[in-house]
Amino acid sequence: MQLRSVVFGLVLCGLPLIVAGCGGSSGPPRSGASPSAAAGTATPPERDVSFRAGNDTIFGTLELPRDASGRVPAALILAGSGPTDRNGNSKLIAGRIDTLSNFASVLAAAGVASLRYDKLGTGKTGLASFATHPADIGFDTYVGEALAAYDYLRSLPEVDPSRVLILGHSEGALIALIVAGQRSGGAAPGALVLAAPPGIGYLETIANQLGAQLDAAVSAGRITRAEEGATIARLDGIVASLRATGAYPAGQPITDPVLAQIFTAANEKFLGQVERYDPAQLAATLPASLPVLILHGAKDQQISESDIAALQAGFARANNEHVRVVELPNVDHVFKEVPGTPNPATDYANPALPFSSGAAAALTAFVRGVFP
């Protein structure tokens, strides 16, 4: 079976350590396509910072609005899946993506400070205390990082702790929902920005994306319908086992060439943990008064309109009437403006494709509304 080409771009830009998606080394702080540069304004001040999460030191960037005085509102920016660094770039993709640094630039221009960081496995943070046992990094490890980052941001003397929001991109949006649920009362976030958020469970997303790509492979004549069926049957068994036990099927090595790239030993703990979190169910548990902005690109090939609808339904169950959804035409998963047919393999790091002006405008209007 010639299936290896099927999995490019699978699962929200890839899993944490299989490095099959969009994330990696930090590099310089800005790309030429940043919204602040496009608007003709100076790049706001930045400084390197670090904080502790468990046994590890996490390195990041604090970006402040220019000419800020007193304590300012702030945003914690959470990266998507894969080895995604503080700026949203990947050592697996030649060139710069800069989704997260572009969001930070928009926030600074709107008067909002931000913290973004190199999560474990990326940038200056690296594998830290997990260097000799990376398979022990689970999804809850990344949640713990985000909680530590949120508390650190609120503690900074430049930041007004009563005016802090969380902006999560892709898988980071799922983590944003979890952090919001675990911080309440005076420590609760003042708002959420969910950029290209998943609306269904992680394993269901894997199954849907893989099924669609296998269908395409059958249509193209690269595999037979029988081979597709066999792969799907093995996938169903793995998913059932992860849901029941948090582990792969015992005594059944995963040898299928597609599944073996996704369901690696390094990903087992992560997948067993992440399946406990359903985005729509999390949304339904959050306060009805919480302002939420959902951003989605019409040319996003990883998050669909049905994801957004499922997430909206979750907020509706909480009777939250403060949720705004902005659908952006000609915008892809990393919020690049893409004319014509999107192709993540070439579009994500294409310096000629600008960061979405629509996303920048919607984010600016939202933060100025919640933090006047």
PEBEL-V105931 format. One record per backbone hydrogen bond with DSSP energy under -0.5 kcal/mol. CO is the residue of the C=O (numbers start at 1). NH is the residue of the N-H. E is the energy in kcal/mol with one decimal. If there is no record, write none. Layout:
BEGIN
<<CO/NH/E> <CO/NH/E>>
END
This chain:
BEGIN
<<1/3/-1.0> <3/6/-2.1> <3/7/-0.5> <4/7/-0.9> <5/8/-0.9> <7/10/-1.9> <9/13/-0.6> <10/14/-0.6> <11/14/-2.8> <12/81/-0.6> <13/22/-0.7> <15/19/-0.6> <15/20/-0.5> <20/9/-0.5> <21/23/-0.9> <23/83/-0.6> <23/84/-0.6> <24/123/-0.6> <31/34/-1.3> <33/355/-1.1> <34/38/-2.1> <35/39/-1.8> <36/41/-2.3> <37/40/-1.2> <45/64/-2.0> <47/62/-2.8> <49/60/-2.5> <51/58/-3.3> <53/56/-2.1> <56/53/-2.7> <56/58/-0.6> <58/51/-2.0> <59/118/-3.2> <60/49/-2.2> <61/63/-0.6> <61/116/-1.9> <62/47/-2.0> <63/114/-2.3> <65/68/-1.3> <72/160/-2.8> <73/113/-2.7> <74/165/-2.4> <75/77/-0.6> <75/115/-2.2> <76/78/-0.5> <76/167/-3.2> <78/169/-2.3> <82/84/-2.4> <84/119/-0.6> <85/88/-1.0> <87/100/-1.0> <87/101/-1.4> <89/24/-2.4> <89/85/-1.4> <90/93/-0.9> <92/94/-0.5> <98/102/-2.1> <99/103/-1.9> <100/104/-2.3> <101/105/-2.0> <102/106/-2.1> <103/107/-2.4> <104/108/-2.5> <105/109/-2.1> <106/110/-1.2> <107/110/-0.6> <107/112/-2.9> <108/111/-1.6> <113/75/-1.7> <114/63/-2.8> <115/77/-2.8> <116/61/-3.1> <117/119/-0.9> <119/122/-1.8> <122/125/-0.6> <122/126/-2.4> <125/128/-0.7> <126/121/-3.1> <126/122/-0.6> <127/130/-2.7> <128/131/-1.7> <130/133/-1.1> <133/136/-2.1> <134/137/-1.9> <136/138/-0.8> <138/141/-0.8> <138/142/-1.1> <139/143/-1.7> <140/144/-2.5> <141/145/-2.0> <142/146/-2.1> <143/147/-2.4> <144/148/-2.2> <145/149/-2.6> <146/150/-2.5> <147/151/-2.3> <148/152/-2.3> <149/153/-2.6> <150/154/-2.1> <151/155/-1.1> <152/155/-0.6> <152/156/-0.6> <153/156/-1.2> <156/159/-1.5> <158/72/-2.7> <159/161/-0.9> <160/163/-2.2> <163/74/-2.2> <164/190/-3.4> <164/191/-0.6> <165/76/-2.3> <166/168/-0.5> <166/193/-2.7> <167/78/-2.9> <168/195/-2.8> <169/172/-2.6> <170/173/-1.8> <170/174/-0.9> <171/175/-1.9> <172/176/-2.1> <173/177/-1.8> <174/178/-1.7> <175/179/-2.8> <176/180/-2.5> <177/181/-1.6> <178/182/-1.2> <179/182/-0.6> <179/183/-0.9> <182/184/-0.5> <184/187/-1.8> <185/188/-1.4> <190/291/-0.6> <191/166/-1.7> <192/293/-2.4> <193/168/-2.4> <193/195/-0.7> <194/196/-0.6> <194/295/-2.3> <195/170/-2.9> <199/280/-0.6> <201/205/-2.0> <202/206/-2.4> <203/207/-2.5> <204/208/-2.6> <205/209/-2.8> <206/210/-2.9> <207/211/-2.5> <208/212/-2.1> <209/213/-2.1> <210/214/-2.6> <211/215/-2.3> <212/216/-2.0> <213/217/-2.0> <214/218/-2.3> <215/219/-2.4> <216/220/-1.9> <217/222/-2.3> <217/223/-1.0> <218/221/-1.4> <222/2/-0.8> <224/228/-2.1> <225/229/-2.4> <226/230/-2.1> <227/231/-2.1> <228/232/-2.6> <229/233/-2.3> <230/234/-2.1> <231/235/-2.5> <232/236/-2.7> <233/237/-1.7> <234/238/-1.9> <235/239/-2.8> <236/240/-2.4> <237/241/-1.9> <238/242/-2.5> <239/243/-2.2> <240/244/-1.8> <241/245/-3.2> <241/246/-0.7> <241/247/-0.8> <242/246/-1.3> <249/252/-1.4> <253/255/-1.0> <256/260/-2.9> <258/261/-1.2> <258/262/-0.8> <259/262/-0.7> <259/263/-3.2> <262/264/-1.5> <264/267/-0.8> <264/268/-0.8> <265/268/-0.7> <265/269/-0.5> <267/271/-2.8> <268/272/-2.3> <269/273/-1.7> <270/274/-2.9> <271/275/-1.3> <273/276/-1.8> <274/277/-1.9> <276/278/-0.6> <277/279/-0.5> <278/282/-2.5> <279/283/-2.4> <280/284/-1.7> <281/285/-0.6> <282/285/-1.3> <283/286/-1.1> <287/290/-1.5> <288/321/-0.6> <291/192/-2.1> <292/324/-2.9> <293/194/-3.1> <293/295/-0.5> <294/326/-3.1> <295/196/-3.3> <296/328/-3.2> <297/300/-1.8> <299/301/-0.6> <304/307/-0.5> <304/308/-1.5> <305/309/-2.5> <306/310/-2.2> <307/311/-2.2> <308/312/-2.6> <309/313/-2.2> <310/314/-1.5> <311/315/-2.1> <312/316/-2.5> <313/317/-1.7> <314/318/-0.8> <315/318/-0.7> <315/320/-2.2> <316/319/-1.8> <319/321/-0.8> <322/292/-2.6> <322/324/-0.5> <324/294/-3.1> <325/327/-0.6> <326/296/-2.1> <326/328/-0.5> <327/329/-0.6> <328/298/-3.1> <328/331/-1.0> <330/338/-2.9> <331/299/-2.4> <332/335/-1.6> <335/356/-2.7> <336/332/-2.0> <336/338/-0.6> <337/339/-0.6> <343/346/-1.8> <343/347/-3.1> <344/348/-1.4> <347/350/-1.7> <349/96/-0.5> <349/351/-0.7> <350/353/-1.7> <352/354/-0.7> <354/337/-2.6> <356/360/-2.0> <357/361/-2.4> <358/362/-2.5> <359/363/-2.6> <360/364/-2.4> <361/365/-2.4> <362/366/-2.1> <363/367/-2.6> <364/368/-2.0> <365/369/-1.2> <366/370/-2.3> <367/371/-2.5>>
END
